[in-house]
Structures are given as C-alpha cells and as structure tokens.
C-alpha cells in the first residue's frame, strides 16, 4: 500500500504495529505498518519518534515534497553499499557519458510529446498541431545526428516544449484560460499539472533512493542547492503519459473545474487534489505491454533507475524505457490487488 498524506494539522503516530494518522488531534486512520510500502507527505504537521522507528523497522520509504515536486526531506534505512555507485554518478555527470544520458532522456521526452499530440489530435486533425508534431520530429532527428553540449540539448528541449504546449490549448475548453506552461500558475490546468508532477516526482525520487543513487546529482539539469536534479532528469519522459493526458481528461470530463482552484494562492483545493492523486496512481498502476511483458508504469520507472545503475557501474548503454512502452492493455483499479492499494488522506483546511 502506498500512503499519501495531504492537508493541514496532520500528525503520524505509532500504536503497537500500526501507524496512526491524526488530524487536529483526532484519529482519522490506522494502518498496519507491514501493509505500507512507502509514504509521501505533502502535509503540514509532524511525525513522532516512535512512528519513525516503526517506519524504519518496516523499511518504509518516507519522503516529503512541496507542491512543485521538490524534495523537502527523505528518511530511509542506512545503506552503506553504494559509495562506488555514487562516485560514478558524480564523475559521469561532468563528462560525455553523462551528456549521452541527458540526450537520451530528452529524445524520449520529445517522442512522448509527439505521441501525445498524435493521440489528442486523432479526431480533431488541427493543422497547427500537425505542424508542431513535424517540428518536434525535426528536433528529435537533430538530437540523433549531432553531438550537442548541455546548453544545446536544453535549447532543443525548450523549442520542442514550446511547440508541445502551444498545442495543448486546443484540447481543453477556452474558459480554462491556459496560455502556456508555467510553474507559477494563474489557470486551472497549470495548477493541476504542478500537483500531478509533484506526485510523479515523489515516485521518481523513491525509485532513485531505492537504487542507491543521489537524487541531487543530475546529468541534464544543472546542480542547484536543494534541487533534486536527477529526479527532474528522470521524470521528463514520463510527464506526458502519466500526468499531462490525465489532467486534460479530468478537465474535459468536468471532474475538476475552475471552482476547484483556490483564488487566494492558485493552488488546487484538497478535494480536487484527492481526485488528481487517485488519477495519477491509477495511471501508475495501470498494466501495459512492454517487450511482451505485462508491467505497470511504476515498474518501468523502477526499471529506468535500474538501467541507470547498470550504465554507471557496468558501462551499459543507457536507454530510457518509457519511449519503448506500447499498447495500453487495461486500467487496473487501485484496489485490484493489495500491493497496489493507494490510501490518500486529504482533509479540508
């Protein structure tokens, strides 16, 4: 079970072998620690020492993020096995091999941007969207045939993203007010994307920590204090399939409307955040066919981190697995199997 705790005045306590969630000093849920695989906190509150000990004893990954997906803190069991891996990560982040990893991630992102526009435009056949698809394909070919430095790779990524986001407005109602992608939103879609990306970033970060990698050392995004650059590297190819299409669907089905945005700060209200979280986790645990094997997107995220480890330690060619995903088979409900259950605690302010 994955536990997402969102809201205000929350606290996490221990009682016997259970983790107990309080809101305003009232118990709102009790869950056996053995049933929890990881915990993501987007809430305001605290965790008791006893609860932390129980979390560590059950090897539960616990991370806290902000609404932009930035890691606030992470708690995991001690791991002394990965010093060689981290040294390789730091070394490759500054040389040509690191650039090849960055190039592969951006190429994969562009492919998924193009594929998403193809899916969205299948019935409407907007000429502007078709032209943008061709431009993105041109940028993909440039990445394939040229040896770019990091600045040039980011420049091409920016051009492709401009083409991609300029088309998204055609697939949502005009009254939403979406003009372009921004992390400081004034419209519903951007606010939803920020929260959806934050949830996805928490999954990416957990897969990074699980493999013993350093989330703060990236290959594409420049290192900055307090920024998990590797998380933002590895998230790039997954944004379109897991978050973008899901948020557009929620808007078009009127499951989330402009009434769900708090005009005081342009954040999504808590009830709507619960809907978004369920949608993201449902997508993460939907079954797809990859290399004739049934996997979930969560599996592929873990495999991508594993692939990066093999590249760093054994000089294996890095390949971003998300570009090779084919044929959605079926969506699994979050309660379809016990290990994939998602429990979301969102309480009104």
URJOHU-V440518 format. One record per residue. N is the residue number from 0. OMEGA is omega as a letter, one per 20 degrees, with the letter a starting at -180 (999 if undefined). Layout:
N_OMEGA / N_OMEGA
//
This chain:
0_r / 1_a / 2_r / 3_a / 4_a / 5_r / 6_a / 7_r / 8_r / 9_r / 10_a / 11_a / 12_r / 13_r / 14_a / 15_r / 16_a / 17_r / 18_a / 19_a / 20_r / 21_r / 22_a / 23_r / 24_r / 25_r / 26_r / 27_r / 28_r / 29_a / 30_r / 31_a / 32_a / 33_a / 34_a / 35_r / 36_r / 37_a / 38_r / 39_a / 40_r / 41_a / 42_r / 43_a / 44_a / 45_r / 46_a / 47_r / 48_r / 49_r / 50_r / 51_r / 52_r / 53_r / 54_r / 55_a / 56_a / 57_r / 58_r / 59_r / 60_r / 61_r / 62_r / 63_a / 64_r / 65_a / 66_r / 67_r / 68_r / 69_a / 70_r / 71_r / 72_r / 73_r / 74_r / 75_r / 76_a / 77_a / 78_a / 79_a / 80_a / 81_a / 82_r / 83_r / 84_a / 85_r / 86_r / 87_r / 88_a / 89_a / 90_a / 91_r / 92_a / 93_a / 94_a / 95_r / 96_r / 97_r / 98_r / 99_r / 100_r / 101_a / 102_r / 103_a / 104_a / 105_r / 106_r / 107_r / 108_a / 109_r / 110_a / 111_r / 112_r / 113_a / 114_r / 115_r / 116_r / 117_r / 118_a / 119_a / 120_a / 121_a / 122_a / 123_r / 124_r / 125_a / 126_r / 127_r / 128_r / 129_r / 130_r / 131_r / 132_r / 133_r / 134_r / 135_r / 136_r / 137_r / 138_r / 139_a / 140_r / 141_r / 142_a / 143_a / 144_a / 145_r / 146_a / 147_r / 148_a / 149_a / 150_r / 151_r / 152_r / 153_r / 154_r / 155_r / 156_r / 157_r / 158_r / 159_r / 160_r / 161_r / 162_a / 163_a / 164_r / 165_a / 166_a / 167_a / 168_a / 169_a / 170_r / 171_a / 172_a / 173_a / 174_r / 175_r / 176_a / 177_r / 178_a / 179_a / 180_r / 181_r / 182_r / 183_a / 184_r / 185_a / 186_a / 187_a / 188_r / 189_r / 190_r / 191_r / 192_r / 193_a / 194_r / 195_r / 196_r / 197_r / 198_r / 199_r / 200_r / 201_r / 202_r / 203_a / 204_r / 205_r / 206_r / 207_a / 208_a / 209_a / 210_r / 211_r / 212_r / 213_a / 214_a / 215_a / 216_a / 217_r / 218_a / 219_a / 220_a / 221_r / 222_r / 223_r / 224_r / 225_r / 226_r / 227_a / 228_a / 229_r / 230_a / 231_r / 232_a / 233_a / 234_a / 235_a / 236_a / 237_a / 238_a / 239_a / 240_a / 241_a / 242_a / 243_a / 244_a / 245_a / 246_r / 247_r / 248_r / 249_r / 250_a / 251_r / 252_r / 253_r / 254_r / 255_a / 256_r / 257_r / 258_a / 259_r / 260_r / 261_a / 262_r / 263_a / 264_a / 265_r / 266_r / 267_r / 268_a / 269_r / 270_r / 271_r / 272_r / 273_r / 274_r / 275_a / 276_r / 277_a / 278_a / 279_a / 280_r / 281_r / 282_a / 283_a / 284_r / 285_a / 286_r / 287_r / 288_r / 289_a / 290_r / 291_r / 292_r / 293_a / 294_r / 295_r / 296_r / 297_r / 298_a / 299_r / 300_r / 301_r / 302_r / 303_r / 304_r / 305_r / 306_r / 307_r / 308_a / 309_r / 310_a / 311_a / 312_a / 313_r / 314_r / 315_r / 316_a / 317_r / 318_r / 319_a / 320_a / 321_r / 322_a / 323_a / 324_r / 325_r / 326_r / 327_a / 328_a / 329_r / 330_r / 331_r / 332_a / 333_a / 334_a / 335_r / 336_a / 337_a / 338_a / 339_a / 340_r / 341_r / 342_a / 343_r / 344_r / 345_a / 346_r / 347_r / 348_999
//
